[in-house]
Amino acid sequence: MYAVVASGGKQYRVQEGDVIRVEKIPNSVGEPVAFDRILVFSDGENMRIGQPAVDGVEVRGRVVEQGKDRKIIVFKYKRRKRYRRKQGHRQQFTAIKIDSINA
């Protein structure tokens, strides 16, 4: 049994027991999370595809971690023009453990 959920403008394929990293959400560690925007649901035999979302399916989980991803460097450069710009970025994330998929 799996589902495809949308969170933070991205889509994630989840099963029970999975830990996913989504864009930061304001919940504390240990708090429950419910995904209400389910795009695809499959129980192994039947598949339901939402247009745009599947009704009657809920994915529940809990927050495991709040953190920052590794730093990436954004470097802009134009040759022979003495133009250099260096900037770093660390994206914040929330790790969620999927507890149940209820249909």
Secondary structure, 3 states (H helix, E strand, C coil): CEEEEEECCEEEEECCCCEEEEECCCCCCCCEEEECCEEEEECCCCEEECCCCCCCCEEEEEEEEEEECCCEEEEEEECCCCEEEEEEECCEEEEEEEEEEEC
